[in-house]
Amino acid sequence: MNPTTSTDHIYVVGDIQGCCDQLDELHALILQQDAQACLFIAGDLVNRGPKSLSTLRKLVAMGERANSVLGNHDLNLLAIAYGTHRPHKDSYLRPIIDAPDREELLGWLRHRPLAALIENHLIVHAGVLPSWTVEKTLEYAHEVELILRGPNFADFLKHMYGNEPSKWRTDLTGIDRLRCIVNVLTRLRFCTADDVMEFDSKEGLNKTPPGFAPWFTHPRQTESSTLVFGHWSALGLQVQSNLIGLDTGCVWGEKLSAMRLSDHALFQVDCPEHQKVVVS
């Protein structure tokens, strides 16, 4: 799959989170209409669902017919697998970590982008800051991608976690810069118009923290492109003129969704509830 040339036959899929049976069902539904279909996942391939190992194996086996941006759960898997992060609960990820083909699977994952441009569609897992242009988003993502694909990736994973710096500045350097880029692309939900981020709030728009707003509601430098993202299941499906949100709560008993980029046709399958939503 060449992710920069054409939207023909490309279907972006929302967060799978280890729900491989539903991915198989959705893929089969798409193939009924398009035998040349390529899947591009909006991140969070693994965790929480029952078949993370099967999910990775399927996508790797698809070769050029599958790609993905990295999500926060995918980075979490890498951190756990390479011993730089202690999991809260790793039962969902343990089959990957113990698999005989783990290095092939994890190597494939390490080489996924954090942002991708397909014609005029910018795909990220979580979001972008108001000041970031499409070009800068890809440039910043590539800074992290080079580290993850290099020989010292485990050293980076040791220092990847943390909420600081909470404000993006172009003069950030070193691990602070890399961590900030990762947080924008894989964790962002709420921010200010001048690029200050908030990471404690994870619910819907009715729980917006004071002084902040959802990242996509600010005037942003990427408005000339259609921004495609996942990550925020509390939002549900979002389809606007230049914004597509595809995390439709697969693992929470809702739906797994895919959108064909050429005409924004929607494909969905129902999902069982593997995780329960806690209502506070």
Secondary structure, DSSP 8 states (H G I E B T S, - for coil): --TTT--TTEEEE---TT-HHHHHHHHHHHHHH-TT-EEEE-S--SSSSS-HHHHHHHHHHTGGGEEE---HHHHHHHHHHTTSS--S--TTTHHHHT-TTHHHHHHHHHTS-SEEEETTEEEESS---TT--HHHHHHHHHHHHHHHHSTTHHHHHHT-----S-B--TT--HHHHHHHHHHHHHH--EE-TTSBEE-S--S-GGG--TT-EEGGGS--TTTTSEEEE---GGG--EEETTEEE----TTBTSEEEEEETTTTEEEEEE--BSS-----
